[in-house]
Amino acid sequence: MSSISAIERKNPPPRKKSCAACIKSKRRCTLETPACQRCAQRGLDCKYPEGRVRTPRKQPPAPVQQETTTTATYTPVNPTSIPSPCSLLLDISFPPTIFNPSNLEPILDFPDAPLDNSLLASDPYPDMTFFNPPNLDLVSPLDSLSIHAALQWAFKHRLAYALDHVRLAPQQFVLQNQTPWSHPTLYDRHTPSSILDAQAACSLHLSRNNINNSMISRNIESRIQKLVSTPLPADSPLELIANCQALLLYQIMRILEGDFHTMTLAEQTTPLLEDAALMLMDRVIKFETPPLPSASLEFVPLDATRKYWEEWVMQESARRTFVTILFFVQTYRLLRGIMPSGCEGKLAGRSCVFTVGSGVWNAMGPVEFAKAWGEGRRWVILNTCFHDIINHARGEDLDTFNKMVLSSIWGIEETKAWLSMSGGCLDG
């Protein structure tokens, strides 16, 4: 007669299988019902293979209500105490946006505290910087919000559009030689090796799969180490712009990869990115539009116009790169669960300047640029003061980068409303 243990070995219980969503994204499944933890956090349809035995999901105990008269304080979350921040915030298999505010809870576990009044204001178009979190100027139906809720609101209603385009930057740079902050003709005359390596790394990043992922990660990291071990090219504006843009692309790819190792590396490299941006501001960026070579940009002879256009492309790409790095660094701090008390870090207090004018930015040659310049539909924005845009611009005057900045300041729905009234759209 066979023993019970022998019978069990011949007839093992069925193995619990992960849900379809976790299998597809290659994430660990908690195997709970009616939905695993990951699907519950994302609002995904949690489906298990037929015939598997489901484990009922444990219900957390009801929180104990306590009265207190003291103001709660926030201690930054230790990232090693949570499963994976990138799997919650930057899951590339989670369409259509880089961030879902409902996923913020496991990362940003803030105590309920009254929101600073500086986060609430009646003026929907303030003069403020979009990278200064306490001045998010949240327009909310609630009289007060916890910091946790305020961050959820900000990511959903302010930052989602810009973050979508940041997430797509590696793909856009491979396919179109451009990003919203880098003109497609910037490297036509000379392409620095740093940006060539970055474009190759972006291409590798887009071709990841289960088999090659580890090798591609090592390949990309070797390129990053090569870049950061090279002194900043202070004497070459184009080389410095390329260095900044390459390092920014690498940081984006690291965060999108979604594991603690790459997040740690990204954290270590952030000060280097800030240093490069500071040098870009000090050595390259000019706050005033350079004088025209003549009363207007002439078609004949074209040499002076071509030279002016090429210089403008480099300047505007540098300006936009600095603004994007500042946005990226501050938003990354929020993703890590840190609520800054202001514009923090090495880039704090630096002025920002860029041009609103899709005609001049989208021009692919000196003739097209001269025509757009002559139409006069361009505005130089210093420190996000958009009064001229509100009063004079039309929706068609804004390119993608302009919309990224505008939606981060005004709010996505407010930007959609203004664009609709002025003959444009946010997605166009």
N, C-alpha and C positions, 0 to 999 in steps of 0.2 A: 504494500500500500504506500503510495507516494505521500511524502510529508507535505505539510501546508506550505512551507517555504519553497519546495520544489514546484508545487503547483503555481505559486506566485511568480516564480522565475519564468515558467512557460507561458503564463498569461499575465503579463505586466499590465498595470492600469494604463489607460490611454494618456499620452503626453499632452499637456495643455499647450495649445498653440497660440501664438500672438495674434492680435487682431490684424485685419488687412491694412489699416493705416500705418501701424507700427512696422509691419513687414515691409511695406513700400518705402518708408522713410528710413528703414534700418535703425530703428530706435528700440530701446528696451520697453517691453510691454508689461504693465503691472497685472494683467489678466483679470481685472475686476469687471463686475457687471453692475448696472447695465452698460457701463462704459469704463474703459481703463482711464487712468489718471491723465495721460497725455491727450486722449480724445476729449475727455471732459473739459480740460483746460482750454482746448482749441475750438470746442463746439463741433467736432468732427463726428461723422457717422461711424460708430464703433461696431464693426462686424467681425464676428469670429467664424472660423471654419465650422461647417456643419458637423454635429455629433460631439463636439468637445464639451467637457464638463466645466461650467463656469463657476468661478469663485465670487460669491456676493461681495460687493464693495463695502469696506468698513466705513461706517458713518462717524465722522469726527464728533466728539462730545460738544454739546452746546456751550458756547462761551459764557463765562460768568460775568454778569454785568456789575461793574463796580463804579461807584461815584467817586470822582476825584476833582479837586480844584486846581491841581498843578498842571502845567503845560507839559505834554509828553515830549521827550527828546528822541532823536533818531540816531541809531548807531548803524553805520554801513554794514551791509550783509557780507559775511565771509563767503566768497565764491566756492570754497572747497566744501561747504556744508550743503550744497544743493546739487541735484543730478547733473544738469547741463544748461547753463544760461543760453547758449547759442541754440540748443534744440528747442528752447521755448520762444526765443526772440527772433532768431534769424534763420529759421528753418527754410531752406531754399525749396523744399517740396511743399511749402505752405503758401499757395497763391491767394490773392494777387499781390499782397503787400509784404514789405520786409518786416512789418511789425503789426501784431494784433493786440490791442490794448487789453483784451481779456486775458492775455497770457502774462500780464505784468505781475500778477499777484504772487507767484512763487518766488520772484526775484526781488521785488520791491515790497517787502513786508513792513510797511510803515505803520506805526501806531496811529490811531485816530487822533489827530490834533487839528485845531482850527487853522484854516488856511490864512496866510498873511494877506492883509487887505490889498497889498500891492499887486496881488495876482488878479484882482477884480477891478475893472474900471468900466466906465460908461463910454469912453471914446474908443470906437473900433479901429481907428487909424492913428495910433500914437507915434511919436518920434522915439523909437527905441530900437535896440539891437535884438535880432532874433536869437542871438546866442547868449542872452542874459536871462536864465531861467526865472529869477524872482519877478521879472517884468514880462512874464508871458501874457499878461493882460487878458486872462481867461474870461470869455463871455459865456457864463454858465447860467442855467435856470435856477441853480441852487444859490442860496445866500452865502453858504460856506461849504468848503470841501476839505477833506483831509488831504495831506500832502500826497498820500498814495493815490487818492482819486484824482487829484489835480494832475499828476503825472500821467495817469491813464488817459485823462481827457486831452492833455497836451499832445501825446503821441498820436492819438486817434484823429484829433481835429486840427492839429497844427503841423506835425512833423511827418505824417505818413507819406504825403506826396513827394517831399524832398528825399526821404529815405528810400522810396521806391526807385528813384533815379540814381541814387548812390549805389544801390544794390545792383543795378543794371549796368553800371559803368564798365566793368571788365568786359562784358559782352559787347557793348557799344564800341569800346576802343579797339577790339579785335575786328569787328565787322565794318566800322566806319571811320577808323583813325581819329575818333573824336570822343569827347565827353561834354556834358553841359558846360564844363569849365575849361575845356581845351579845344581850340579851334582846329578844324580838320586840316588846315594848311600850315599849322604852326611849324611842323618839322619838314616841310617840303624841301628847303634848301640844305638843311643839315639835320640829321637825326642822331642825337647823342646815344651812346651805347646803353646808357641807363634806361632809356625809354624803350629801346629795342628789346632789352631783356625783359622789361615789364610787360610789353605786348606779348612776347613769347610765353611768359608765365600766365598771362590772362587766357591765352589759347589753351594751355595745358589745364588750367583750372576748369575751363568749360568742358573738357573731355574726360573728367573724372568718372570712374566707375568702381565697382567693388574690387576689381582685379588690380587696377593701376593706381588707386588712390594713394597708397603709402609712398610709392616711388615718385608720383607727381608732387606730393607734399615735400619730399626731400629735395626735389629739383627746384621748386619754388623757394624753399628756405635757403638753398645755396646761393641763389640769385640775390636774395635779400641780404645775406651776410656779405656778399661781394659789394653791394651798394653801401651798406652802413659802415663798412670798414674803409671806404674811400672818403677822403676829406671833401667837404662841400666845395664845389667849384665857384668860389666867390667872384672870380674875375670874368666869368662868362655868363651873362644873363640867361641865354637859352639853355645852357647846361644846368644852371641852377633851377630853372623852371622844370626841366625834365626830371631832375632829382626829386623835387617836391612831388610832382605828379606820379612818378614811379612809386615812391614810398607810400603815397596815399592809396594807390591801387593795391599794393601789397597788403596794407592794413585792412582794406575792404575785403580782400580775398581771405585773409586770416580769420576774420570774424565770421564770414560766410561758411568757412569750413566747419566750424561748430564743435570744437572740442577744447578741453581745458588747456592742453599743451599750446595750441595756437593762440588761445586767448591770453595765456601768460606771456608768450612772445610778443603779442600785440601790445600788451601793457608795457613791456620793457622798451619797445620801439617808439612809443608815443612821444617821449621827450625829444627824441631825435627828429621826429616829424615837426614838432613845435620849433626846434632850433632851425630847421631848414626853412620853415615858413617865416620866422623872424628875419633871417638873412634875406629872404626874398623881398620882404617888406622894406628892409633897409637899403638893399643894393639895387633893386630892379624897379619896384613899383613907384610910379609917379602919380600924384594926386591931381594934377592939372593936365588937361588935354594939350598936347604939344602944338605949337603954332603951325598953321598951314604953310606949305612952301610958297604959296601965292594967295591971292585974294580968294580963290576957290581951287578945288582939285581939278586940274585940267586933264583933258584926254590927250591932247597933243601939245608938247611931248608928254609921254606917259611915264617916263622914268621917275620923276619927282613924286607923282601920285602913287606909283607902285612902291617906292621906298617908304612913303608915309603910311600906306596901307599895311605893309609888312611890319613896321614898327608898332602900329596900332594893334594888330593881331597879337603880337608878343606881349604888349602891355596889358591888353584886356584879358588875355589868358592868364597872365601872372596875377592880376587883380582877382579874377574869379577863383583861381586856385587857392589864394590866401583865404578868401571868404569860405570856401568849401572846407578847407582844413580846419578852420576855426569852428565851423558848424559841426564837422565830424567829431572833433575832439570833445566838444561840450556834450554832444548827444551821446557819445560813447560813455561818458561819465554817468549820464542818466541811466543808460542801459545796464550799467554795473550796479545800480542801486544807490548812487551818490547824488544827493540833492545839493548842488552848489549854492553857496550864499551869494554868488554873483558870477561875473565872467572870470573864471579862475584859470590858473596856469600861467605859463610863460607868455601867452598871447593876450592876457588880460589888458584892457585899456587901449589896445591898438585900434586905430580908425580903419574903416573899411570903405572901399570905393569900387564901383563898377558901373558899367553902362547899360541902360535900358534902351533897346533899339534893335529889334529883330532884323531890320533891313541891313544895317551895317555889320551885325554879327554874322548873319547868314550869307553875306557876300563871299563868293569864291574866287574873286579876282579884282584887280584894281578898277576896272571899268564899272563893274557892278557896285563896288564899294563907293566910287565917286558919285554915281547916280543916287544911291541911298543917302550918302552924306549931304548931297545938295538938297534933298527933300526936307532935311532938318528934323526928322522925327527920331531924335535921340536925346537922352538925358543922362548926365553923369550924376550918379547917386552917391552921396557921401553920408556914411553912418545911417543908412536906411531911412533917409528923409524923403518920403514919397509924395509930398504935396504937389509937385509939378506933374507927377504921373496921374494922380487922382483928377487933376484939373484939365490936363491937356492930352494925355495919352489915350490910345484906343487899344482894345484887346489884341489886335493884330501886331501891335508894336512890341509885345512881350515874347521873348523866346523862353525855352524850357528853364534855363537858369534863373531868369527873372521871376518866373512863376514859382520856382522852388523857394526863393527868398520871400516873395510876397505871401505865399500860403503859410510859410512858417511864422510870419509876423502877424498877418491879419487873421489867419484861420482859413482852412480849406473851403468851407462853405461861403464865407465872406468873399474870398477871392473868386469863387465860381460866380457869385452874384454880381460882383463888379465886372468881371469879364463878360458875362451875359449882357449886361446893360451897355457895354462899350464895344460889342460886336466881336467877341472872342469866346474861347472856351478853355478850360483848364487842361483838357486832354489833347487838344489840337496843337 
